[in-house]
Amino acid sequence: MTAGATGAASYDWRFDSGRICLDLMATAEPAAEGREALAQAGRLGRWLVGAGLVPAGTALPAFDIGWVARFVELRDCVGQLVRAQIDGRRAESALERVNALAAGAPPSIRAVPDGDGSLVRALSAAPECGALLAAIARDAVDLLTDPAARARLRQCEGDNCRRVYLDTSRGRRRRWCSSEVCGNRERVARHRRRTAATHL
């Protein structure tokens, strides 16, 4: 499989949470017909490229459905840890699993010239699943052990949105994971309510 491969379903992942581990958490949003979003054709590969974990066109020769199960497991553990931090709880078993995955070595990278001579990032070898999981798990460890970053974790206030993001706005007043998505929905809903009220 090539990481940039596309499947029958067209799906654009969003990478606006501020951290790779939070972007992985966001893939838990319900998919069509209750199916696992990452399991659908090409989606995990597209997510890996979009997250910047693998350059576009990178071959993943060892890729199989087992990768999806492992990424879903990490996503669930990171989600438990992040939500526990927001709620002031503990999630010991999730912490243990994330720490175990973070102990692995992430993919090694190198700089190579592209067609016009500019340096671009490439992987030294085809990445293994464990190496990619390690990169995300390390991002989660970095996030959750940084008091300043931890204090910026926010749950989106949009209706039916469960995304968590880092609030890096001035004054820390950001309410939505995305002003263009959830913020726009809220503005449209507010406009409709005002319009309906004037017609009563």
C-alpha positions as CSV (number, residue, x, y, z in Angstrom):
1,M,0.0,0.0,0.0
2,T,1.1,3.6,-0.7
3,A,0.3,6.0,2.1
4,G,-1.4,8.5,-0.2
5,A,-3.7,5.8,-1.8
6,T,-7.3,6.8,-2.1
7,G,-10.3,4.6,-1.6
8,A,-13.9,4.7,-2.9
9,A,-14.9,6.9,0.0
10,S,-13.7,10.5,-0.2
11,Y,-12.9,11.8,3.3
12,D,-10.9,14.8,4.3
13,W,-9.2,14.5,7.7
14,R,-8.8,17.7,9.7
15,F,-5.5,18.5,11.3
16,D,-6.4,21.6,13.4
17,S,-6.3,20.4,17.0
18,G,-2.7,21.6,17.5
19,R,-1.2,18.1,18.2
20,I,-0.8,14.9,16.3
21,C,-2.2,12.8,19.2
22,L,-5.3,15.0,19.4
23,D,-5.8,14.7,15.6
24,L,-5.7,11.0,16.0
25,M,-8.4,11.3,18.8
26,A,-10.6,13.2,16.3
27,T,-10.7,10.1,14.0
28,A,-13.1,8.5,16.6
29,E,-15.9,10.6,15.2
30,P,-18.7,8.3,14.0
31,A,-18.3,7.2,10.4
32,A,-21.1,6.3,8.0
33,E,-23.2,3.3,9.1
34,G,-21.3,3.1,12.4
35,R,-18.1,1.7,10.7
36,E,-14.6,2.5,11.9
37,A,-13.4,5.5,10.0
38,L,-9.8,4.4,9.8
39,A,-10.7,1.0,8.5
40,Q,-12.2,2.3,5.3
41,A,-10.1,2.0,2.1
42,G,-7.1,4.3,2.1
43,R,-8.1,6.4,5.1
44,L,-5.4,5.4,7.6
45,G,-2.8,6.0,4.9
46,R,-4.3,9.4,4.1
47,W,-4.3,10.2,7.8
48,L,-0.7,9.3,8.2
49,V,0.3,11.6,5.3
50,G,-2.0,14.5,6.5
51,A,-0.5,14.2,10.0
52,G,3.0,14.5,8.6
53,L,4.1,11.1,9.9
54,V,4.9,9.9,6.4
55,P,5.7,11.9,3.3
56,A,3.1,11.5,0.4
57,G,3.8,8.5,-1.8
58,T,5.6,6.6,1.0
59,A,5.2,2.8,0.5
60,L,3.9,0.9,3.5
61,P,4.7,-2.7,2.4
62,A,3.8,-4.3,5.7
63,F,0.4,-2.5,6.0
64,D,-2.5,-4.7,6.8
65,I,-5.8,-4.5,8.8
66,G,-3.8,-5.1,11.9
67,W,-2.4,-1.6,11.6
68,V,-5.9,-0.2,12.0
69,A,-6.6,-2.1,15.1
70,R,-3.4,-0.9,16.7
71,F,-4.0,2.7,15.8
72,V,-7.6,2.5,17.1
73,E,-6.2,1.0,20.4
74,L,-3.7,4.0,20.7
75,R,-6.4,6.4,19.8
76,D,-8.7,5.1,22.6
77,C,-5.9,5.2,25.1
78,V,-4.9,8.7,24.2
79,G,-8.5,9.7,24.4
80,Q,-8.9,8.2,27.8
81,L,-5.8,10.0,29.1
82,V,-6.6,13.4,27.6
83,R,-10.2,13.4,28.8
84,A,-9.1,12.2,32.3
85,Q,-6.7,15.2,32.4
86,I,-9.5,17.6,31.4
87,D,-11.8,16.0,34.0
88,G,-9.2,15.8,36.8
89,R,-9.3,11.9,36.8
90,R,-6.7,9.2,36.3
91,A,-6.6,6.6,33.6
92,E,-3.9,4.2,34.8
93,S,-4.2,1.4,32.2
94,A,-4.3,3.8,29.3
95,L,-1.3,5.6,30.7
96,E,0.6,2.3,30.9
97,R,-0.2,1.4,27.3
98,V,0.7,4.8,25.9
99,N,4.0,4.7,27.9
100,A,4.8,1.2,26.5
101,L,4.2,2.4,22.9
102,A,6.2,5.6,23.5
103,A,9.2,3.5,24.4
104,G,9.6,2.4,20.8
105,A,11.7,4.2,18.3
106,P,9.9,6.6,15.9
107,P,10.7,6.4,12.2
108,S,14.1,7.8,11.3
109,I,14.1,10.7,8.9
110,R,16.6,12.3,6.5
111,A,16.7,15.2,4.1
112,V,16.8,14.5,0.4
113,P,16.8,16.8,-2.6
114,D,13.5,16.9,-4.7
115,G,13.3,17.5,-8.4
116,D,14.3,21.1,-8.2
117,G,17.0,20.6,-5.6
118,S,15.1,21.8,-2.6
119,L,15.5,19.6,0.5
120,V,12.5,17.6,1.6
121,R,11.9,15.2,4.4
122,A,12.0,11.4,3.7
123,L,12.0,8.3,5.8
124,S,15.2,6.3,6.0
125,A,13.3,3.1,5.5
126,A,9.7,2.0,5.1
127,P,8.1,2.7,8.5
128,E,6.8,-0.1,10.6
129,C,3.5,0.2,12.4
130,G,5.2,0.3,15.9
131,A,7.5,3.2,14.9
132,L,4.5,5.3,13.7
133,L,2.6,4.5,16.9
134,A,5.7,5.4,18.9
135,A,5.8,8.9,17.3
136,I,2.1,9.5,18.3
137,A,2.5,8.1,21.7
138,R,5.5,10.3,22.3
139,D,3.5,13.3,21.2
140,A,0.9,12.4,23.8
141,V,3.5,12.0,26.5
142,D,5.0,15.4,25.6
143,L,1.6,17.0,25.7
144,L,0.4,15.5,28.9
145,T,3.7,16.2,30.8
146,D,3.9,19.8,29.8
147,P,1.8,21.8,32.3
148,A,1.5,24.8,30.0
149,A,0.2,22.7,27.1
150,R,-2.1,20.7,29.4
151,A,-3.7,23.9,30.7
152,R,-4.7,24.7,27.1
153,L,-6.6,21.5,26.4
154,R,-10.2,22.4,25.6
155,Q,-13.3,20.4,24.6
156,C,-15.1,21.9,21.6
157,E,-18.3,23.7,22.6
158,G,-20.0,22.9,19.2
159,D,-23.2,20.9,19.3
160,N,-22.4,17.2,18.9
161,C,-18.7,17.8,18.6
162,R,-16.3,15.8,20.9
163,R,-13.1,17.1,19.5
164,V,-10.3,18.2,21.9
165,Y,-7.9,20.9,20.8
166,L,-5.1,23.2,22.2
167,D,-6.3,26.7,22.8
168,T,-3.5,28.9,21.6
169,S,-5.6,31.9,21.1
170,R,-4.8,35.2,22.7
171,G,-6.7,35.4,26.0
172,R,-7.5,31.7,25.7
173,R,-11.1,32.4,24.6
174,R,-11.4,30.0,21.7
175,R,-14.6,28.0,22.0
176,W,-14.6,25.7,19.0
177,C,-12.2,23.2,17.5
178,S,-12.5,25.1,14.2
179,S,-14.1,28.5,13.6
180,E,-14.8,27.5,10.0
181,V,-16.6,24.3,11.0
182,C,-18.2,24.3,14.5
183,G,-18.0,28.1,14.9
184,N,-19.7,28.6,11.5
185,R,-22.4,26.1,12.5
186,E,-23.0,28.0,15.7
187,R,-23.3,31.3,13.9
188,V,-25.7,29.9,11.3
189,A,-27.8,28.3,14.1
190,R,-27.8,31.7,16.0
191,H,-28.9,33.5,12.8
192,R,-31.8,31.0,12.3
193,R,-32.9,31.4,15.9
194,R,-33.0,35.2,15.5
195,T,-34.8,35.0,12.2
196,A,-37.4,32.6,13.6
197,A,-37.9,34.9,16.6
198,T,-38.6,37.9,14.4
199,H,-41.3,36.0,12.6
200,L,-43.3,35.0,15.7
